[in-house]
């Protein structure tokens, strides 16, 4: 039984839209698999979608049979938190009910994007691709993602990173539209160029395990994003965000589109209470 992990977009939210870099990693604290024991939900929208798209080559008859006999996607990944719950689901769907073949990274990303469009209307395919490969992915704008060797386990042992739950459901589509509108402002566009540079620096710090420079970079990212992405940060999170910067204890940043769900944190001295470390 193959499992499919949640994902975390560490760096590059919004900047990757502009052609910048981004880094996404699998998050094994939460995962899912297709099998028995799934909660009872309405699978008809997915089945109708698959029926309307035979080119996706999902074995609908076998899927229906399994669903009617207690099967489904058994998952611990929270929904609406920005951790790729639908991405893991469709990655597992393709692996369990799709054609048996050797996929190239480009091919499988395209197929996964098409499957995830059932849930989001449009998908880049990145979330399910992280779940599919189970390894960090480095994105460079419109270029295809690359599997990247990153010291994820070593960072976990250093106990620096955490997720802060806003307690608010997130809806990314309107936020992306807002971001694109904001980029029409020359001053905001200039700020995004600065953000591009910080994201590239942060990815390099992560790759080379540079704790000291990562702390400085995260503080700079946090300060910039607090000002530039005001509309993407719930009021309850904003107060914690400011507290971390003012005390010098930790730095928060967006974890994906923002608006709700989880926010990403880096412990400079101490993390706030009730966070999920990774």
C-alpha positions as CSV (number, residue, x, y, z in Angstrom):
1,X,0.0,0.0,0.0
2,X,1.6,3.2,-1.2
3,X,1.0,6.4,0.8
4,X,1.0,10.0,-0.4
5,X,2.2,12.8,1.8
6,X,1.0,16.3,2.4
7,X,3.2,19.1,1.0
8,X,4.6,22.4,2.3
9,X,5.4,25.3,0.0
10,X,8.4,26.6,1.9
11,X,9.3,29.5,-0.3
12,X,8.1,31.1,-3.5
13,X,4.4,31.8,-3.0
14,X,3.4,34.3,-5.6
15,X,7.0,35.0,-6.8
16,X,6.9,31.7,-8.8
17,X,4.1,33.3,-10.8
18,X,6.5,36.0,-11.8
19,X,9.1,33.5,-13.0
20,X,11.0,33.3,-9.8
21,X,12.0,30.3,-7.7
22,X,10.0,28.2,-5.3
23,X,10.7,25.2,-3.1
24,X,8.1,22.6,-2.1
25,X,8.7,19.6,0.2
26,X,6.7,16.6,1.2
27,X,5.3,16.7,4.8
28,X,5.1,13.2,6.2
29,X,3.3,14.2,9.3
30,X,0.1,13.9,7.3
31,X,-0.5,11.4,4.5
32,X,-3.2,9.3,2.8
33,X,-3.8,6.2,0.7
34,X,-6.6,4.6,-1.3
35,X,-8.2,1.7,0.6
36,X,-10.8,0.7,3.1
37,X,-11.7,2.8,6.2
38,X,-12.3,6.1,4.5
39,X,-15.0,8.4,5.8
40,X,-18.3,8.4,3.9
41,X,-18.4,11.2,1.4
42,X,-20.1,12.0,-1.9
43,X,-17.8,10.7,-4.6
44,X,-20.3,11.4,-7.4
45,X,-18.7,14.8,-8.5
46,X,-15.4,13.0,-9.0
47,X,-17.0,10.1,-10.8
48,X,-18.9,12.5,-13.1
49,X,-15.7,14.4,-13.8
50,X,-13.8,11.3,-14.7
51,X,-16.7,10.1,-16.9
52,X,-16.5,13.3,-18.8
53,X,-12.7,13.0,-19.3
54,X,-11.9,9.5,-20.6
55,X,-8.5,10.8,-21.8
56,X,-7.4,10.7,-18.2
57,X,-7.5,6.9,-18.4
58,X,-8.8,6.2,-14.9
59,X,-10.4,2.8,-14.4
60,X,-13.8,4.1,-13.4
61,X,-15.5,0.8,-13.1
62,X,-13.0,-0.6,-10.7
63,X,-13.0,2.7,-8.7
64,X,-16.8,2.6,-8.5
65,X,-16.7,-1.0,-7.3
66,X,-14.2,-0.2,-4.6
67,X,-16.1,2.9,-3.5
68,X,-19.4,0.9,-3.3
69,X,-17.6,-1.7,-1.1
70,X,-16.2,0.6,1.6
71,X,-13.2,1.9,-0.3
72,X,-12.0,5.5,-0.5
73,X,-9.1,7.8,0.3
74,X,-8.0,7.3,3.8
75,X,-6.3,10.5,4.8
76,X,-5.0,12.4,7.8
77,X,-4.3,15.5,5.8
78,X,-6.4,18.4,7.0
79,X,-8.5,20.1,4.4
80,X,-8.5,23.8,3.7
81,X,-5.1,24.3,5.4
82,X,-2.8,24.6,2.4
83,X,-1.1,21.2,2.8
84,X,-2.2,19.7,-0.4
85,X,-5.0,17.4,0.6
86,X,-6.5,17.2,-2.9
87,X,-3.1,16.8,-4.4
88,X,-2.4,13.7,-2.4
89,X,-5.8,12.3,-3.2
90,X,-5.3,12.6,-7.0
91,X,-1.7,11.4,-6.8
92,X,-3.1,8.3,-5.1
93,X,-5.9,8.0,-7.6
94,X,-3.6,8.0,-10.6
95,X,-1.3,5.4,-8.9
96,X,-4.2,3.1,-7.9
97,X,-6.5,3.4,-10.9
98,X,-4.5,4.9,-13.7
99,X,-2.5,3.2,-16.4
100,X,0.5,1.2,-15.4
101,X,3.4,2.9,-17.1
102,X,6.7,4.7,-16.4
103,X,5.8,8.4,-16.3
104,X,8.3,11.2,-16.9
105,X,8.1,14.1,-14.5
106,X,6.6,16.3,-17.3
107,X,3.9,13.6,-18.2
108,X,2.8,12.9,-14.7
109,X,2.6,16.6,-13.7
110,X,0.3,17.2,-16.7
111,X,-1.9,14.3,-15.8
112,X,-2.1,15.2,-12.1
113,X,-2.9,18.8,-13.0
114,X,-5.8,17.6,-15.1
115,X,-7.1,15.4,-12.4
116,X,-6.8,18.0,-9.7
117,X,-8.8,20.5,-11.8
118,X,-11.8,18.5,-10.6
119,X,-11.3,20.2,-7.2
120,X,-9.8,23.6,-8.1
121,X,-10.9,24.4,-11.6
122,X,-7.3,24.9,-12.6
123,X,-4.2,23.3,-11.2
124,X,-0.5,23.7,-11.8
125,X,0.0,20.0,-10.8
126,X,2.8,20.9,-8.3
127,X,0.9,19.9,-5.2
128,X,0.1,16.3,-6.4
129,X,3.5,16.1,-8.0
130,X,5.2,16.6,-4.6
131,X,3.0,13.8,-3.2
132,X,3.8,11.6,-6.2
133,X,7.6,11.8,-6.1
134,X,7.8,12.1,-2.3
135,X,10.8,14.4,-2.6
136,X,11.5,18.2,-2.6
137,X,10.8,20.0,-5.8
138,X,12.5,23.1,-7.0
139,X,10.4,25.3,-9.3
140,X,11.7,28.0,-11.6
141,X,8.8,29.9,-13.0
142,X,7.3,28.4,-16.1
143,X,10.0,25.7,-16.3
144,X,9.2,22.1,-15.3
145,X,9.9,21.3,-11.6
146,X,13.2,19.5,-10.7
147,X,13.6,16.9,-8.0
148,X,16.0,18.6,-5.6
149,X,18.3,17.1,-3.0
150,X,17.6,19.1,0.2
151,X,18.6,18.4,3.8
152,X,15.0,18.1,5.0
153,X,15.7,15.6,7.8
154,X,18.7,17.6,9.1
155,X,16.5,20.7,9.3
156,X,13.9,18.7,11.3
157,X,16.6,17.8,13.8
158,X,17.6,21.5,14.2
159,X,14.0,22.2,15.4
160,X,13.7,25.6,13.6
161,X,10.6,25.2,11.5
162,X,7.0,25.2,12.5
163,X,3.5,25.7,11.2
164,X,1.1,28.1,12.8
165,X,-2.6,27.3,12.4
166,X,-4.7,30.4,11.7
167,X,-7.9,28.5,12.4
168,X,-9.4,30.1,9.3
169,X,-10.3,28.2,6.1
170,X,-8.4,29.3,3.0
171,X,-9.5,29.9,-0.6
172,X,-6.6,30.6,-2.8
173,X,-8.3,31.6,-6.1
174,X,-9.5,35.1,-5.0
175,X,-6.1,35.8,-3.4
176,X,-4.2,35.0,-6.6
177,X,-6.5,37.3,-8.5
178,X,-5.8,40.0,-5.8
179,X,-2.1,39.5,-6.1
180,X,-2.2,39.9,-9.9
181,X,-4.2,43.2,-9.5
182,X,-1.6,44.5,-6.9
183,X,1.2,43.9,-9.4
184,X,-0.2,46.6,-11.6
185,X,1.1,49.1,-9.0
186,X,4.8,49.9,-9.9
187,X,5.7,50.3,-6.2
188,X,4.3,46.8,-5.4
189,X,6.0,45.3,-8.4
190,X,9.3,46.7,-7.2
191,X,8.7,45.2,-3.8
192,X,8.1,41.8,-5.5
193,X,11.5,42.1,-7.1
194,X,13.0,42.4,-3.7
195,X,11.0,39.4,-2.6
196,X,12.3,37.4,-5.5
197,X,15.8,38.0,-4.3
198,X,15.0,37.0,-0.7
199,X,13.3,33.8,-1.8
200,X,16.3,32.8,-3.9
201,X,18.5,33.5,-0.9
202,X,16.3,31.5,1.5
203,X,16.3,28.5,-0.8
204,X,20.1,28.7,-0.9
205,X,20.2,28.9,2.9
206,X,17.9,25.9,3.2
207,X,20.0,23.9,0.8
208,X,23.3,24.7,2.5
209,X,22.0,24.5,6.1
210,X,23.0,28.0,6.9
211,X,21.1,28.7,10.1
212,X,22.5,32.1,10.8
213,X,21.8,33.6,7.4
214,X,18.4,31.8,7.3
215,X,17.4,33.6,10.4
216,X,18.3,37.0,8.9
217,X,16.6,36.1,5.6
218,X,13.4,34.9,7.3
219,X,13.2,38.0,9.4
220,X,13.6,40.1,6.2
221,X,11.0,38.0,4.4
222,X,8.6,38.2,7.3
223,X,8.9,42.0,7.6
224,X,8.4,42.5,3.8
225,X,5.4,40.1,3.6
226,X,3.7,41.6,6.6
227,X,3.5,44.9,4.7
228,X,3.1,43.7,1.1
229,X,0.5,40.9,1.8
230,X,-1.6,42.6,4.4
231,X,-4.8,41.4,2.8
232,X,-3.6,37.8,2.9
233,X,-3.0,37.7,6.6
234,X,-6.0,37.3,9.1
235,X,-6.0,39.8,11.9
236,X,-5.5,37.1,14.5
237,X,-2.3,35.9,12.7
238,X,-1.1,39.5,12.2
239,X,-0.8,40.1,15.9
240,X,1.2,37.0,16.4
241,X,3.3,37.8,13.4
242,X,4.1,41.3,14.8
243,X,4.8,39.8,18.3
244,X,7.4,37.4,16.8
245,X,9.2,40.2,15.0
246,X,9.2,42.6,17.9
247,X,10.4,40.1,20.4
248,X,12.9,38.6,18.0
249,X,11.7,35.1,19.0
250,X,10.4,33.9,15.6
251,X,9.5,35.0,12.1
252,X,6.3,34.1,10.2
253,X,5.6,34.1,6.5
254,X,2.9,32.9,4.1
255,X,2.7,29.2,3.5
256,X,1.2,29.2,0.0
257,X,-1.5,31.7,-0.9
258,X,-2.2,32.9,2.6
259,X,-5.7,34.0,3.7
260,X,-6.0,31.2,6.2
261,X,-4.8,27.7,6.9
262,X,-1.3,27.3,8.1
263,X,1.4,29.9,8.1
264,X,5.1,29.0,8.1
265,X,7.3,29.9,11.0
266,X,11.1,29.9,11.7
267,X,12.2,29.9,15.4
268,X,14.9,32.5,16.1
269,X,14.8,32.0,19.9
270,X,11.5,30.5,20.8
271,X,8.3,29.4,18.9
272,X,4.8,30.4,20.0
273,X,2.7,27.8,21.8
274,X,0.5,25.3,20.1
275,X,2.5,25.1,16.8
276,X,3.2,22.1,14.7
277,X,7.0,21.5,14.3
278,X,8.6,19.8,11.4
